[in-house]
Amino acid sequence: MTAGDSTVAAVRPRRTVRRTLQWLALTVLLVLGVVELVGGPGGLLAPPRASADAARASVEDLARRIGCSADITADTTDLRQGLCTLGDDEVWIATFPTSGAQTAWTSEAEAYGGSYLVGDRWVVVLSDTTADLVHAKLGGVITGGADHAGHGNHAGDHADGTGHDRSGAG
């Protein structure tokens, strides 16, 4: 055997080991990808994202976050609603299974006036005295319903008569 033959013989096992390690790494990555696809967040066997998010933003959870305890007043397939007392004010909290159900409810409710704090599949009906506190604790966007100024003492009317938009634009 010559010196050149021993060099060739030593190189082949290193290439075989390197190729084996490459295939092993590729196989491990493939298995991890399949596990993530099947069982990871949003995976084929994971709970649906809508139900996980709805459970996270329950009426009771939102009430606790603003500092009150909710009594459930409606529990249907399209709406879960509760009422709690915050100081001297009643606070209505509603959660929805889908954003479509929330949009439908909000569109109907805004016709009655008032202010609403709108989040991801939840709505809180606000009074002038609770708006800033609830918004600071929950986030969301404050929207206003129809203007009923001059139609008696309506809960949605602004006490200062300005009709200002509390979202910061007015």
N, C-alpha and C positions, 0 to 999 in steps of 0.2 A: 504494500500500500504506500502511495507517495504522499508527500506533504499536502498536495492539492486535493487528494481524495479525502483526507481527514477534515479539511475545512468544509467541504461540501456536505459531508455527513453531519457535522455539528450544526450547520445552518438549517437543515430540514426540520429537526425537532423543534427549534425555536419558532419557525413559521407555523408549525402544527399547533403549538401551545398558544401562539398569538391568535390564530384563526379560531381556535376553540374558545378562547376568552371573548373574542368579538361576538361569536354566535351566542355564547352564554349571556353576555350583556344585552344583546338584541332580544333574546328570549325573555329576559327579566323585564325589560322595558315594555315588551308586548304584553306580558301578563299583567303588569301594573296598569297599563292603558285599558285593558279589558276590565279589570277590577274597578277602575274609576268609572268607566262607561256604564257598567251594570249597577254598581252599588254606591257610587259617590253622590255628592249633592247634585240633584237634577238627573241622576242616572235612571236607568230603566227600572230598577227595583226600589228606588228611593221614594218617599212619600211625595205626592205632587206639591210643587212649590206654592201654589195658591193656598192649599190647606195648611202648610207650615207657616206661611205669613199670616193667615187669618188667625191661627192659634196664638201667634206672637202678639197680635194687636187685638186682644179681646176687650170687650166692654169693661170687664173687671180690671184688667191690666191698665187700661187708659185711665179709669177712675182712680186707681191707686197712685198712678203717676201724677195726677193733679191734686191728690190729697183728700179724696172722698171715697165712699163705698157705694157701689151702684146696686140699685134694685132693678132687676130685669123686668121690663114692661112689655117686650115683644120678642119672640124667638121663632122666626119663620125661616124658610129656606132662602129668602132674599134679604133678610134683615134681622139683626139682633140689636135690640135697643134697651138702654137702661137710663135710669134717672138717679142722680145723686145730689146732695146738698153741699154747696161750697159757700160757707158764710151764710148769708141770707138769700142766696140765689140758688135756683134749681138749675142743674146742668144736665142736658140731654146728650147722650152719647150713643152713636149708632155705628155698627160695623157691618160689612157686606162681604159676601163670599167672592164677588167678582167686581172689577172696576165698572162693568156695565150696569150692575145693580146699583152701585153707588151713584153713577151719573144719572140714572133714571130718578132715584130718590131725590138727589140734590136739585135736579131741574124742577121737580114738582114742589119741593119745599121752598125754594127761593121765591116762588110766586107769592108766598105769604109774608115776605119781608124778613127782617132780622139779619143777624150775622152768623156766619158758619166758619168754623175752622176745619179745613179739609186736608186729610192726609191720605196715605195709601190704604184704601178700602175702609176708611173710617171718617166720620163727621161728628163734630161737637157743635151743638147750638149754643151760641154765645150771647151774653148780655154785655152791656157797656162796662159793667163793673168786673166781669170775669175775663174779658177778652185778652188783656195783656198778660195776666197770670197764666191762663191756660195755654196761650200761644208760646210763652216762654218755656213751659214745661213739656209741651208735646211737639212743638215745631208746627209744620204744616203751613197752609196759606189761608189767610182770612179773606172770605168773600162776603159780599152783601147781597141780600135779596131785594125784592121790589121796594121802592120807597113809598111808605105809607104815612109820611109826615102830614099832619093836619087831620088824620083820621082817628082821633081819640088817642087814648093812652095805650099804644101798641108796644109790646115788648121789644120789637125790632127798631122802633124809632130812636134816634139819637137824642139823648137828654139835653145836649147842648144846642140842638137845632141846626148844627152845621152841616149835617149829612156827609161828614168827612169819611174818606176811605182809609180804614186802619191798616191797609196793607203797605202803607208808606208812600203810595202814589198821590195821595190827595191831601 
